[in-house]
Amino acid sequence: MKKIIIFLLILLLIISYFLINKLTLNTALIDIQNSTNDKPHIIDNILLKNFNELSKNKRIIKSLATKHSTITLNNFWVDKFEVKQGDFYKFSNWVKFNKNKNNFAKTQPKNWVFYSNNKKHLLSGRLNSSANGITFYDAFAYCQSAGGRLPTTNEFMAIAQGKNSRLYPYGNTFNKKPWVYQNPRLNAGIEGGTFKETDTPEGVSDIGGILSEWTIGEYPNNKPYIQGANAYSKPYELYALNAVFHPTNANYRSPFVGFRCVYDKQPKYKTPWKNEYQTIKINKGKYLFNQFSNSKIIPLLNYIHNFSYDELLTYLKQDKSSHNFKTSINEVSVKEYQKFLNNPIRLLNIDANPQQPKNHHDTPLNWQQQLKYPNRPVVGIDWWSAYHFAHFVNGKLPTQAQWIKLNQQIKWKQSWNKNNKKGNPAKLNRIKANVSEWTRSLDPNSNIVKMIVKDGSFLMDKELTNNPLFYRSVNPHHKSRDIGFRVIYD
């Protein structure tokens, strides 16, 4: 009879488990949107391959991290080739007798002399070489005098990437043909139009190699910029990306920087110094810039100097799940965890991890002290208890990749106090760097089973929280007063 009663009680508990809502979180949930395409963006492989240069080059980081945008442009025409040295020499002689200030940049110094400082160079000074060794002022005046203007940064991007958002002017796969010689000056002196396989599909030549080119910032910026790959800057695969650009001084001269002009109307006659126009039409429409929606690295670029190649590689190998999910805005509170402890169904361990050790208990460290502050995040629990709780409320712990995604999308309240290292977690449990958090991701670099714990905490240096890839590798049995957790839902 006693066995029957025990059996009925167990059966009743099991039925209750499936028929009633065991426990619900009091915190609000927020939707975390993931890409619908699980395949990583091709740019991630390029950035990872060139990590050493990328991590220390602020110019490249800033340009690639520029917020994506959609720009509408009208029809315009662009020179098929970069302006040649011979053409620029003709202009420099012509302008001596035709000085129209309307054709000069507003910041151009008085008594400016238009010239190339590579005119006498055996290679860079050849008439058929692309014009180089000239400043922004020289290029600006040439284009204005020719009835055109320098392209804006957006126009240059549109020329290079087209409406399909190509990574390189000719497609999405890097072509190293323009880098024939080990000596960059030899490559810079190659005649324009030599490498037709690097032309854009629209027919524009040499915009992805040989020389970088002068452009002008969008109104009201109007500052000088340099865009496009050149024969000198390495790694070529990185610098040749269409999205790379940087501002520079207007009087900068280099054998690796040239220019071409754009025109609002198709030019029909020769330039005043008798050069013929060869132009390509760029069609009006919408152009998408920096559209790297599936990239895992691009959103992290502003922090990339904080972590290593191995950390980045580990992250890319983590969970590749691309479905959307919901997350609790707050970490699990003491009050919520107390309900879990008081629920008799918990004792059945139906939701516990199958590998959970025997005789494991879910009571946190210093539990009686924590109960005095029911709205604070619960801490001092090991991974097994965090896992058990998450599944008990029909959720799960986030993976490292999911934690990074929610960290990017939630607008955290910043309230970290470096003098709080001896205290308790702050009262508000949605504050970033309040407590670290368990995930369900294993550390692939550990020889023994260790779980990844994300984020800094009130016991740690604030700078650690600025690195989205920072994590601690922690034994699942470990309990700490600065480690809590949150729950996600599919």
N, C-alpha and C positions, 0 to 999 in steps of 0.2 A: 504493500500500500504506500509506504514511504517513497519507494522508487517511482511509483506512478505519479504521486504529487510533485516530486522533483521534476519529472519529465514534463508534466503539464505546465509547471511554472516556466521551464525553459522554452517550451513551445509557445507559451503566451508572450514571453519576451521577444522571441523571434518574429511572431506575428506582429507585435507592436512595432518592431524595427521596420518592417516593410509597410505598415499601414499608417503610421503617424510621422509627423515631421519631427525628427529627433532633436534638431537644434538649428536655429537660424541665426545668422550674424546680424547684429544691430546696425552695422556700418552700411553706408550706401555703396553701390557698385558702380563702376565706370567701365564703358566699352573701350577695349584696346583694339585698334584696327591694324591688321597685318596685311601684307601684300597678298594678292590672290595668286601670285606666281611664285612657286617655291624655288624656282631656279635662280641662283644669285646672278646679279648683274655682272657682265663681263669686265666692267671696270674694277671690280674687287680683285680679280686675279692680277691685273696690271698694277694696282696700288700695293698689293701684298708683295709682288715680285720686286718692286722698287721701294720697299719700306724704308731702307736706310736713308735714301735721299729725301723721301717724302716726309719723314718724321722730323727733319731738321730744316725744311724749307718752308718758311712761313708764307712766302708769296704763293706757292702752289697750293698750300692748304687753304689760304684765304679765297683763292679763285674757285677751287673745286667745291668749297663749302658754301659758296654763294647760293642764296635761296633760289630754288627753281622758279622760273617765270615764263609767261607767254607774252611775246611781243608781236604787235601787228606792224608790218612795214609796207610801204608803198613800193611800186616798181622802181628799180634803180639799175644802173649799169656799172660794171667794174672792169678795170683793166685785166685782160686775160693774163698778162705777164707782169711781173714786178718791173718798175721803171729801170731801164738799163743805164749804165754809167755814161755811155755815149750820149743818151738823151739828156741826162742831167748836166753834162758838160755844156751842151748847147744852151740849155736853160740858164746856167750860171753866167754865160757870156751875154745872153739876151737881156737878162734882168738888170745888168749894169746900166743899160740905157732905157729901161722901161720900169722904173720903180713906182709902183702903184701901192700905196700903203693899205688900200682895201684888200690887197692880196696877201698881206703879212699878218702873222699872229699878233694879237694885241700885246702880248708880253715880250715880243721880240725886241732885243736891245737895239739902241740906235747904232747906226753905221755898221749894221750887220753885213758880213761878207758871206755869200753863198758859195760853198765849195765842199768837195769831198777830200778828206785827209788821206784817202787811199789812192788818189789819182795817179801817183807815180809807182804804185805797187805793181809788181810784175803780173800778178794774177787778179787781185781785187780791182785793179785800176783799168782792166781791159774794157774796151768799148762795149762788148757783148755781155759782160758780167752784169749782174743785177747791181743797181746803184747802192753803195754802202759807204760807211764812214761819214754819214751825214746826220744832221740833227733833226729834231722835230720841226724847228723853224724852217729848215731847208725844204723838207718834205711838204709842209703846210703851204709854203709860198709856191712851190712847183704846181701842186694840184689846183690851187686857187687860180693861178695864172693860166692853167690849161683849161679853165672853164669847169673844173670839178671841185673836189674837196677830198680831204682824208676821210676814210670810212670811220664811222663811230664803232665803239666796241661791240654793240649789238649787230651792226651791219656786217662786221668782220665775222662774227659768230654765225650769222645767217649764211654768208658766203661759204664758210668752211663746213658747216654741218648740215646745211639744207633743211628741209622740212621734216626729214626723218631722224633728226637728232643724232647724226653720225658721231662716233667718238673721234675719228680722224677725218680729214677732208675727203678721203677716198673710200671710207668704209669704217668698219669696226675692228679691223685687224691691222696692226702696225706693219708698215712697209719700210724697210731699212735701205731701199735702193739709193736714195739721195746721199747716203753716207758711204761713199765709195772708198775714200782714202783715210788713212789714220790721221793725217795732218788736216785739221779743220779748215785752214786757209785754202787748201786745195779744193775742198768740197764747196766752200763759199764762192769760189771763183768759177764754178761750173756754169755754163751758159744756160739761161732760163729756158724752160720747155723741154729739157733733155729727158726727163723722167715722166713720160706721158701716163704711166700706170699710177702716178700719184696725183693726177688731175682730179678735180671734183667731177661728179657725174654731169654737172652743168658745163664743164669745160674750162674751169679756172685752173691755171698752172702754178705750181711751186708755192702753194699756200701752206703746205705741211712740211717744208724742209728748206734747205739752203740758207735762207735768211728769215729772221723774224721781221715783223713789219710795224711801222708806226701807225697808231690809230688815235682817235680822240674820244674822251669820255662823253657820256650822254649829258645833254643839257640838264641842269645848269653847271655840271661839273666841268666839262670842256678841258680836262687835264690830259696831258700826253700819256699814252699807254703803249706797251709793246705786246704784240700777240703773235702766235705761231711759232713753230719750231725753227731751229737754226743749226748750222753745222758744228757749233761749239758746245752748247749746253747738253750735259749728260745727266741721267740716262735719257737717250733720245725718245724712247717709248713713252716716257712720262711727260717730257716737255712738249711733245708733238700733239698731245691731247687738245682738242679744240677749245675745251673749257678753261685752259690755262692762259692767264694774262696777268700783267702787273703794271702799275704806274711807274714812271721813271722821270728823271730830270729832262727838261726840254732841250738842254744843250749837250746831252749825252751823245757821243759818237762811238761807233763800233763797226768793225769789218763784218759783223754778223747781223746787222740790222739794216733793212731797206724799207721800201714802201711801194704802194700802188694807189691809184686814185679811184674814186667812184663819182658817178654823175647822175643827177636827177633826171636828165634827158639824154637820150643817146647822142653823143657828139658826132657830127657829120663831116667836119673838115679837119684839117691838120692843126696842130698846136701852133701858136705864134712863132715858135722856133722850128716849124716845118716837120714835126714828127707826125706820123700817121697813127690814128687811134685803132686799137684792137680791143673791143670790149665784149663782155658777156652780160646778158640780161639776167637779173635776179628778180624773180616774180614776186609780186605783192602777196600778202597773206600772213598767216600766223606762224610764228617760229617758237618752238619750245626749247628753252635753255636750261641746262643742268637738270635734265629729267632722268635721275638715277633712282627711280622708285623702288627697285629691288635690291639696291646696294645695302650691304650691312656695314661697310666701312665709311661711306660718305657721311652719315650722321654722326660719326665719332671723330671726324677730322680735327675738330677744335680741341680735342683732348689727346690726340695721338702722341704728343711728346711725353705723355705721362706713362706710357706702357711700352712693353717690349714686343719684338716680333713674335715670340713664343706665346705671349698672352693673346695677341691678335689672332694667331693661327688657331689657338685653342677655342676662341670664341667662334670662329668660322666653322669649326668642326662640331660645335654644339648643336642642340636641337634645331632641326630645319623646318619644324612645323610652321605652316603659314596661315593657319586658321585664326579667325578673330576670337577673342575671349573677353571675359569680364574679370575684373579684379576688385577686391575690397579696397576702398580708398585708404582706410586705416589698417594698421597692423592689428592683429587679434588682441583684444584687451583682456585684462585680468578678469573682469566681470564675465566676459564671454567664456573664457577658459574655465572659470569656476562652475558654470552650468554644465560644461563638458565633464568635469570631474564628478559632479553630483548626479549625473545621469547613469542609472544602473545598467543601461544597455552597453555602455562603454566597457564594462567588465567582461563582456563576451568576446571582446577583441575581434569582432567581425570585420571592422574596418582597419585593423592594425596591419602593418606590413608583415607579410608572411615570414620574413627573416628576423622579425623582432625577437630579441633574446627572451628566454623564459624568466619569469619572476620580475619582469620589467615593471616599473611603476611610473605613472604619469605626473607625479607631484613635482612642481618646480622647486628650485632653490629658494630659500627664504620665503616660503609661501605665505606664512602668517603675516609677514611684513608687507608683502605685495598686496594682500587683501585690504590693506588700509587705503589703497589708491586704486579703486576698481576701474577707473577710466584710462589708466596708463597701459602701455603695451605690456603683455605678459612676457617675461624673460626667464632665463634659468631653466629652460626646457631643452631636452636633447632632440635630435632629428626624429627619432622614433615617435615621440609624442606629437611633434609638429605634423608628421605624416598622418598619424592616427586621427588627430583633430580635423585636419583638412578633409580627409575622406569621410569622416563622421558627419560633416555638414555638406556632404555630396559635392565636395570640390576636390582640389589637389594643390600641392605646392607648385609654384612656378618653376620652370627650367631657368637656367641662367639667361638664355636668349630671350625668354618671355619677360624676365625681370628687367633686362635692359630695355626692352620695348616699352614696358609700362613706365619705366623710369624716364624715358624720353617724352612720353605723352602726358603724364600727370604733371600739373603745375604745382610744384612743391612750395610750401612755405619755408623760407630760410630762417632758422632760428637756432643756430648752433653756437654754443658758448664754450670757448676754449678753456674757461676756468671751471667748467662743470665736471671735470674728470673724476672728482671724488664723490660726486653726487649720484642721484638716481636719474633714470630717463625723464625727459621733460614731460609735462602733463599732457600736451597735445600729441597724439600718437599718429599724426599724419605728416610730421615734420621730417624732412630729409636729414639723414645722419643722426637720427634719434637713436635707433638701435639697428644693428646688422640683422640680416634676415636669412633664414634657411631657404635653400632651393632643393629641388629634387635631382639636380645634376651632379653626377660623379665627377671628381677631378681626374681627367685622363692622364695627368702627369704624375700621379701618385702611384707608388708600388703597392700600397694597401688601400682598402676602401676608405675614402674620405669624400665628404660632401662639400659642395661649393656654398659658401656663405657670402652673400652680396652686401655691399655698401659699407661705409664707415659707421662709426657709432659715437656716443658721447664720451667714450673712453679713448678714442683714436684721433689722429691728426685730421683736421678738416680737409686738407689737400687730397687725402685718399678718396673722399667722396666726389671729387671733381673728375675722377677717372672712371667712366662707366664700366671698364673692363676689370677694375680692381676686384679681387675676391680673396677670401681666406679659405684654405683647405683644412677642413675640420673633421675630426673623428665623429661619427654619428652618435656616439655615446656621450659626447662632451656637453656640459651645461655651463652657461656663462651668463652673467648678469647684464650683458650688452647684446645678447642674441635673442631675437624674437622671430616672428614670421607673419606672413599674410596668406590669403587663400585666393585662388583663381577658379573660374568656372568656364567650361566650354560653352 
